[in-house]
Amino acid sequence: MYLGVKAVEPQANYMLLLTFENDEKRLFDMKPYLDFGPVFKTLKDESLFRSVHTAFRSVEWANEADLDPEMLYPNSLPL
């Protein structure tokens, strides 16, 4: 079982600063995912990318794109 995301902050260069339920902070690079289908391609718009927020222990954007903590945690770098 993976830890849920309790906070997310968009960073420069399509990075996400994630805080997990154990208070661990990690960086997730969204750039490789921005070409995964039309919903993620729209996140290239920086204002839409910055709409990221937590939802149900994960992250979601205003266009309803979302990523699960099962994918975020192992593919992010600890700070």
VENKATA-V774552 format. One record per residue. N is the residue number from 0. RES is the residue in one letter. SS is DSSP state (a for helix, b for strand, c for the rest). NEAR is the number of other ideal C-beta (glycine too) atoms within 12 Angstrom. Layout:
{{N & RES & SS & NEAR} {N & RES & SS & NEAR}}
This chain:
{{0 & M & c & 8} {1 & Y & c & 22} {2 & L & c & 23} {3 & G & c & 24} {4 & V & b & 37} {5 & K & b & 23} {6 & A & b & 22} {7 & V & b & 35} {8 & E & b & 22} {9 & P & b & 26} {10 & Q & b & 23} {11 & A & a & 15} {12 & N & a & 15} {13 & Y & a & 26} {14 & M & b & 25} {15 & L & b & 40} {16 & L & b & 28} {17 & L & b & 41} {18 & T & b & 28} {19 & F & b & 30} {20 & E & c & 19} {21 & N & c & 16} {22 & D & c & 14} {23 & E & c & 23} {24 & K & b & 24} {25 & R & b & 29} {26 & L & b & 26} {27 & F & b & 36} {28 & D & b & 21} {29 & M & c & 36} {30 & K & a & 19} {31 & P & a & 13} {32 & Y & a & 26} {33 & L & c & 24} {34 & D & c & 15} {35 & F & c & 17} {36 & G & a & 12} {37 & P & a & 13} {38 & V & a & 20} {39 & F & a & 24} {40 & K & a & 17} {41 & T & a & 21} {42 & L & a & 33} {43 & K & a & 21} {44 & D & c & 17} {45 & E & a & 18} {46 & S & a & 14} {47 & L & a & 23} {48 & F & a & 31} {49 & R & c & 20} {50 & S & c & 21} {51 & V & c & 34} {52 & H & b & 22} {53 & T & b & 24} {54 & A & b & 21} {55 & F & c & 14} {56 & R & c & 25} {57 & S & b & 30} {58 & V & b & 38} {59 & E & b & 25} {60 & W & c & 32} {61 & A & c & 20} {62 & N & c & 20} {63 & E & c & 18} {64 & A & c & 29} {65 & D & b & 27} {66 & L & b & 34} {67 & D & c & 21} {68 & P & a & 33} {69 & E & a & 18} {70 & M & a & 21} {71 & L & a & 35} {72 & Y & c & 30} {73 & P & c & 17} {74 & N & c & 21} {75 & S & c & 30} {76 & L & b & 17} {77 & P & b & 17} {78 & L & c & 15}}
